[in-house]
Amino acid sequence: MQCKLLLHIHTSGESIFATITIAKNGFAKVGSISKTKPKNTDSYLKLKVGFALNNDKIAIDLPFNRFYMNENIASKAEKIYRESSIKKKNETYALVAIKNGEAVIKDVRINEVSIKDLAKKIKKYHLKELFLPLK
């Protein structure tokens, strides 16, 4: 008896679709990957394969890498983000809206506080005082 193993071979630059589910910790995660558009959900992303490893793992290019905000506080927000990322105690994440293959960053949060709110407070407080301890 001869058995054949069917591998889903992906190539760099190939378009794929990733369904998005919510993990137990409340964060989004990729539920499945397919070469065809999902039919039963609008919570999916149309992505490009960055590169494939051993035909069983792929690196994907996420379609959101920019966050636009009021230019009066943008430089302050960048400074806050850099300071926050140095400290391992801070939990920084993006709130992303996903629908029909498209995604947009709605907000960036540090320890559950919007980076916009933190940037507005920077006049009153020193950066170190802005970061709240994790619960």
Residue pairs with C-beta under 8 A, 6 or more apart in sequence:
7 55
7 56
8 35
8 55
9 52
9 55
10 16
10 49
10 52
10 55
10 58
11 49
11 52
12 49
12 50
12 51
12 52
13 48
13 49
14 35
14 48
14 49
15 35
15 46
15 47
15 48
16 33
16 34
16 35
16 46
16 47
16 48
16 49
16 58
16 60
17 33
17 34
17 35
17 36
17 37
17 38
17 44
17 45
17 46
17 47
17 101
18 30
18 31
18 32
18 33
18 34
18 44
18 45
18 47
18 60
19 30
19 31
19 32
19 33
19 34
19 38
19 41
19 43
19 44
20 28
20 29
20 30
20 31
20 43
20 44
20 45
20 98
21 28
21 29
21 30
21 31
21 43
22 28
22 29
23 29
27 93
28 96
28 98
30 60
33 58
37 44
37 46
37 101
38 44
42 99
42 100
43 98
43 99
44 98
44 100
44 101
45 62
45 63
45 98
45 101
45 102
45 103
46 63
46 101
46 102
47 60
47 61
47 62
47 63
48 60
48 61
49 58
49 59
49 60
49 61
50 58
50 59
50 60
50 61
51 58
51 59
52 58
52 59
53 59
62 103
63 102
63 103
64 94
64 96
64 103
64 104
64 105
66 105
67 94
67 105
67 107
67 108
69 77
69 115
69 116
69 119
70 116
73 116
73 119
73 120
73 122
74 119
76 119
76 122
77 108
77 115
77 116
77 118
77 119
79 122
79 127
80 110
80 115
80 118
80 119
80 122
80 127
80 130
81 92
81 108
81 110
81 115
83 127
83 128
83 131
84 90
84 92
84 110
84 131
85 92
87 131
89 131
89 133
89 134
90 110
90 111
90 131
90 134
91 110
91 111
91 112
91 134
92 108
92 109
92 110
92 111
93 108
93 109
94 105
94 106
94 107
94 108
94 109
95 105
95 106
95 107
95 108
95 109
96 103
96 104
96 105
96 106
97 103
97 104
97 106
107 114
107 115
107 116
108 114
108 115
109 115
110 118
110 131
111 131
111 132
111 133
111 134
112 132
113 132
118 130
121 130
122 130
